[in-house]
Amino acid sequence: MLTRRTGNGPENVEVMPTHCPCGAAYLPDNVLIAHLPCSCAGTRGHRSYTCNTCGLIVYEPPHNSGADVLTGRWDG
């Protein structure tokens, strides 16, 4: 997840992407935001953004396809 300092001590806020790689704007009715626990992102997991225009899923941090998202095991 991208973060930035707020200026109020160690507080961080999420900085969401504004557009899908296909060019569609991530508006409230055009994006599904979720969390994906995964071994390739450590204990933090991924934030996923699913575009309702093209169906593309973007992971932050980027997802490594060799990771096991269900059990947290690495298979490659």
PADREN-771595 format. One record per atom (N, C-alpha, C): residue in one letter; x, y, z. Coordinates in pm, 1 decimal. Example, Ala and Ser with C-alpha at 12.3 -4.5 7.8 and 13.67 -1.06 7.14 Angstrom:
2
+---+----------+----------+----------+
| r |        X |        Y |        Z |
+---+----------+----------+----------+
| A |   1319.0 |   -569.0 |    780.0 |
| A |   1230.0 |   -450.0 |    780.0 |
| A |   1320.0 |   -330.0 |    780.0 |
| S |   1285.0 |   -225.0 |    708.0 |
| S |   1367.0 |   -106.0 |    714.0 |
| S |   1290.0 |      3.0 |    787.0 |
+---+----------+----------+----------+
//
This chain:
76
+---+----------+----------+----------+
| r |        X |        Y |        Z |
+---+----------+----------+----------+
| M |     85.0 |   -117.1 |      0.0 |
| M |      0.0 |      0.0 |      0.0 |
| M |     89.5 |    123.3 |      0.0 |
| L |     63.4 |    214.5 |    -88.9 |
| L |    138.0 |    338.0 |    -92.2 |
| L |     94.6 |    426.2 |     23.6 |
| T |    188.2 |    488.3 |     89.9 |
| T |    155.4 |    575.3 |    202.1 |
| T |    231.1 |    706.3 |    190.1 |
| R |    185.4 |    804.3 |    264.2 |
| R |    255.6 |    931.6 |    272.0 |
| R |    243.0 |    984.5 |    413.4 |
| R |    338.9 |   1065.2 |    455.2 |
| R |    333.9 |   1126.1 |    587.5 |
| R |    227.4 |   1234.5 |    589.1 |
| T |    157.0 |   1245.6 |    700.4 |
| T |     53.0 |   1347.8 |    711.5 |
| T |    104.8 |   1474.2 |    777.6 |
| G |    221.5 |   1466.6 |    843.1 |
| G |    273.5 |   1581.4 |    915.8 |
| G |    230.5 |   1581.0 |   1060.8 |
| N |    151.1 |   1483.3 |   1101.3 |
| N |    104.5 |   1470.8 |   1239.6 |
| N |    176.3 |   1355.8 |   1308.6 |
| G |    307.0 |   1361.0 |   1314.3 |
| G |    382.9 |   1252.3 |   1375.9 |
| G |    396.6 |   1134.7 |   1281.5 |
| P |    395.0 |   1012.4 |   1336.1 |
| P |    418.6 |    894.4 |   1252.8 |
| P |    295.6 |    844.7 |   1176.9 |
| E |    188.4 |    919.8 |   1177.2 |
| E |     65.2 |    876.6 |   1111.1 |
| E |     84.9 |    868.6 |    959.5 |
| N |     36.2 |    760.3 |    901.0 |
| N |     38.9 |    741.7 |    755.9 |
| N |   -103.5 |    725.3 |    706.3 |
| V |   -127.3 |    763.6 |    582.3 |
| V |   -257.3 |    743.2 |    519.4 |
| V |   -236.8 |    670.6 |    387.8 |
| E |   -337.3 |    597.2 |    347.0 |
| E |   -329.3 |    525.6 |    220.0 |
| E |   -342.2 |    622.9 |    103.8 |
| V |   -257.5 |    602.8 |      3.3 |
| V |   -266.7 |    680.7 |   -119.6 |
| V |   -308.9 |    583.1 |   -229.0 |
| M |   -434.7 |    589.7 |   -266.1 |
| M |   -491.8 |    498.4 |   -364.6 |
| M |   -459.7 |    545.8 |   -506.3 |
| P |   -434.5 |    452.3 |   -599.4 |
| P |   -418.6 |    494.3 |   -738.4 |
| P |   -547.0 |    559.6 |   -788.4 |
| T |   -536.9 |    651.9 |   -881.3 |
| T |   -654.0 |    723.8 |   -930.6 |
| T |   -713.8 |    660.6 |  -1055.4 |
| H |   -632.6 |    581.8 |  -1130.1 |
| H |   -679.0 |    521.7 |  -1255.0 |
| H |   -626.0 |    380.3 |  -1270.8 |
| C |   -701.3 |    299.2 |  -1340.3 |
| C |   -660.3 |    165.2 |  -1380.2 |
| C |   -558.4 |    178.6 |  -1494.4 |
| P |   -468.5 |     80.8 |  -1512.7 |
| P |   -378.7 |     85.7 |  -1628.0 |
| P |   -452.7 |     94.3 |  -1761.9 |
| C |   -581.2 |     51.9 |  -1768.6 |
| C |   -657.6 |     62.2 |  -1894.0 |
| C |   -704.3 |    205.2 |  -1918.5 |
| G |   -690.0 |    293.9 |  -1817.1 |
| G |   -730.2 |    432.9 |  -1833.2 |
| G |   -859.2 |    470.1 |  -1762.8 |
| A |   -933.1 |    372.1 |  -1712.8 |
| A |  -1058.9 |    400.4 |  -1642.8 |
| A |  -1030.3 |    463.5 |  -1506.4 |
| A |  -1108.8 |    563.4 |  -1471.3 |
| A |  -1092.2 |    628.8 |  -1341.9 |
| A |  -1143.2 |    538.8 |  -1230.7 |
| Y |  -1068.9 |    532.6 |  -1120.1 |
| Y |  -1113.8 |    458.5 |  -1002.1 |
| Y |  -1209.5 |    546.8 |   -923.3 |
| L |  -1336.0 |    542.7 |   -961.1 |
| L |  -1442.0 |    614.1 |   -891.4 |
| L |  -1513.2 |    514.9 |   -799.9 |
| P |  -1588.6 |    561.5 |   -699.9 |
| P |  -1653.0 |    468.4 |   -606.4 |
| P |  -1736.2 |    358.2 |   -672.5 |
| D |  -1800.3 |    386.2 |   -785.4 |
| D |  -1881.9 |    283.2 |   -850.6 |
| D |  -1805.5 |    206.2 |   -958.1 |
| N |  -1674.0 |    229.9 |   -970.8 |
| N |  -1597.4 |    165.5 |  -1076.3 |
| N |  -1477.9 |     86.1 |  -1025.1 |
| V |  -1464.6 |     69.2 |   -894.2 |
| V |  -1350.7 |     -5.7 |   -840.8 |
| V |  -1393.4 |    -83.2 |   -716.5 |
| L |  -1343.9 |   -206.4 |   -707.1 |
| L |  -1364.0 |   -287.8 |   -588.1 |
| L |  -1230.0 |   -296.0 |   -516.7 |
| I |  -1224.7 |   -252.4 |   -391.2 |
| I |  -1100.9 |   -250.7 |   -313.9 |
| I |  -1108.3 |   -362.1 |   -210.2 |
| A |  -1001.8 |   -442.5 |   -202.7 |
| A |  -1001.2 |   -555.3 |   -109.6 |
| A |   -861.7 |   -576.7 |    -52.9 |
| H |   -851.5 |   -668.0 |     42.7 |
| H |   -723.6 |   -706.2 |    102.3 |
| H |   -698.0 |   -852.5 |     70.8 |
| L |   -572.4 |   -885.2 |     35.6 |
| L |   -535.1 |  -1021.9 |      2.4 |
| L |   -417.5 |  -1062.9 |     89.1 |
| P |   -439.8 |  -1149.7 |    192.4 |
| P |   -326.5 |  -1199.2 |    269.5 |
| P |   -241.3 |  -1287.0 |    178.9 |
| C |   -110.4 |  -1272.1 |    185.8 |
| C |    -25.3 |  -1343.9 |     91.9 |
| C |    117.5 |  -1351.6 |    144.6 |
| S |    185.3 |  -1462.5 |    114.9 |
| S |    321.9 |  -1481.9 |    162.9 |
| S |    422.5 |  -1389.3 |     95.3 |
| C |    396.2 |  -1344.4 |    -25.7 |
| C |    495.7 |  -1260.5 |    -94.0 |
| C |    494.3 |  -1116.5 |    -44.9 |
| A |    395.1 |  -1079.3 |     34.2 |
| A |    389.0 |   -943.2 |     88.1 |
| A |    414.8 |   -942.4 |    238.6 |
| G |    468.5 |  -1050.9 |    289.9 |
| G |    496.3 |  -1058.9 |    432.8 |
| G |    367.4 |  -1062.4 |    513.1 |
| T |    370.6 |  -1005.5 |    631.9 |
| T |    252.9 |  -1006.7 |    718.3 |
| T |    150.5 |   -902.6 |    676.8 |
| R |    190.4 |   -811.5 |    592.2 |
| R |    104.6 |   -700.2 |    552.5 |
| R |     -0.4 |   -739.2 |    448.6 |
| G |     31.5 |   -830.4 |    359.1 |
| G |    -60.3 |   -867.7 |    252.5 |
| G |    -64.6 |   -761.4 |    142.6 |
| H |   -161.1 |   -772.8 |     56.2 |
| H |   -177.6 |   -681.7 |    -57.0 |
| H |   -308.8 |   -606.2 |    -45.4 |
| R |   -312.8 |   -488.2 |   -100.2 |
| R |   -438.3 |   -418.1 |   -126.9 |
| R |   -464.6 |   -447.3 |   -274.0 |
| S |   -586.7 |   -488.0 |   -308.4 |
| S |   -617.6 |   -512.9 |   -448.7 |
| S |   -724.5 |   -414.8 |   -495.2 |
| Y |   -710.7 |   -372.8 |   -620.7 |
| Y |   -804.0 |   -280.8 |   -684.8 |
| Y |   -854.4 |   -350.0 |   -810.1 |
| T |   -983.3 |   -382.9 |   -814.8 |
| T |  -1042.3 |   -449.1 |   -931.2 |
| T |  -1123.2 |   -347.3 |  -1009.0 |
| C |  -1086.2 |   -325.4 |  -1134.0 |
| C |  -1154.2 |   -228.7 |  -1220.9 |
| C |  -1283.6 |   -290.5 |  -1272.6 |
| N |  -1394.8 |   -223.1 |  -1252.2 |
| N |  -1523.5 |   -272.7 |  -1301.3 |
| N |  -1542.4 |   -247.5 |  -1450.3 |
| T |  -1452.7 |   -169.7 |  -1513.3 |
| T |  -1459.8 |   -145.7 |  -1656.9 |
| T |  -1395.5 |   -259.5 |  -1735.0 |
| C |  -1271.6 |   -296.2 |  -1697.7 |
| C |  -1199.0 |   -397.9 |  -1774.6 |
| C |  -1176.4 |   -528.1 |  -1698.6 |
| G |  -1198.8 |   -528.3 |  -1566.3 |
| G |  -1179.6 |   -649.1 |  -1486.8 |
| G |  -1037.4 |   -672.1 |  -1439.0 |
| L |   -944.8 |   -583.8 |  -1473.2 |
| L |   -805.5 |   -597.7 |  -1432.5 |
| L |   -792.4 |   -579.2 |  -1281.6 |
| I |   -710.6 |   -664.1 |  -1218.2 |
| I |   -683.6 |   -651.1 |  -1074.9 |
| I |   -540.7 |   -602.4 |  -1058.5 |
| V |   -524.7 |   -493.5 |   -985.8 |
| V |   -393.5 |   -437.1 |   -955.8 |
| V |   -366.0 |   -461.0 |   -808.5 |
| Y |   -246.9 |   -513.8 |   -777.2 |
| Y |   -208.0 |   -541.3 |   -638.9 |
| Y |   -101.3 |   -443.2 |   -593.8 |
| E |   -111.8 |   -396.1 |   -471.9 |
| E |    -10.6 |   -309.4 |   -413.1 |
| E |     26.3 |   -367.3 |   -277.3 |
| P |    147.9 |   -408.8 |   -250.6 |
| P |    258.3 |   -415.6 |   -345.0 |
| P |    229.9 |   -521.4 |   -451.9 |
| P |    303.5 |   -517.4 |   -563.4 |
| P |    279.8 |   -612.6 |   -672.1 |
| P |    284.4 |   -757.6 |   -622.4 |
| H |    197.6 |   -840.6 |   -677.6 |
| H |    185.8 |   -980.6 |   -636.3 |
| H |    281.9 |  -1068.4 |   -714.2 |
| N |    349.0 |  -1161.5 |   -643.7 |
| N |    436.1 |  -1260.4 |   -705.9 |
| N |    352.6 |  -1385.8 |   -726.6 |
| S |    336.1 |  -1428.5 |   -849.3 |
| S |    244.5 |  -1539.1 |   -879.9 |
| S |    288.0 |  -1672.0 |   -819.7 |
| G |    412.0 |  -1684.5 |   -770.8 |
| G |    455.6 |  -1809.7 |   -708.2 |
| G |    413.6 |  -1820.7 |   -563.5 |
| A |    350.9 |  -1719.8 |   -508.0 |
| A |    311.2 |  -1722.6 |   -366.8 |
| A |    176.1 |  -1788.5 |   -350.2 |
| D |    157.9 |  -1851.1 |   -236.8 |
| D |     32.1 |  -1917.4 |   -204.9 |
| D |    -53.2 |  -1822.6 |   -122.1 |
| V |   -160.7 |  -1774.0 |   -180.5 |
| V |   -243.9 |  -1674.3 |   -112.6 |
| V |   -337.7 |  -1735.9 |     -9.6 |
| L |   -360.3 |  -1866.6 |    -14.4 |
| L |   -452.9 |  -1927.3 |     79.9 |
| L |   -384.6 |  -1971.8 |    208.8 |
| T |   -267.2 |  -2032.2 |    197.8 |
| T |   -201.1 |  -2084.5 |    316.7 |
| T |    -80.6 |  -2001.1 |    358.3 |
| G |    -35.9 |  -1910.8 |    272.3 |
| G |     82.3 |  -1832.1 |    303.7 |
| G |    212.4 |  -1904.0 |    272.1 |
| R |    203.0 |  -2023.4 |    209.2 |
| R |    325.3 |  -2097.7 |    175.2 |
| R |    379.8 |  -2049.7 |     42.1 |
| W |    510.5 |  -2060.7 |     27.2 |
| W |    579.3 |  -2026.3 |    -96.6 |
| W |    597.4 |  -2154.9 |   -175.3 |
| D |    556.5 |  -2157.1 |   -302.0 |
| D |    570.6 |  -2282.2 |   -378.8 |
| D |    667.0 |  -2267.1 |   -496.1 |
| G |    753.0 |  -2169.8 |   -495.3 |
| G |    845.9 |  -2156.5 |   -607.4 |
| G |    944.1 |  -2057.5 |   -581.2 |
+---+----------+----------+----------+
//
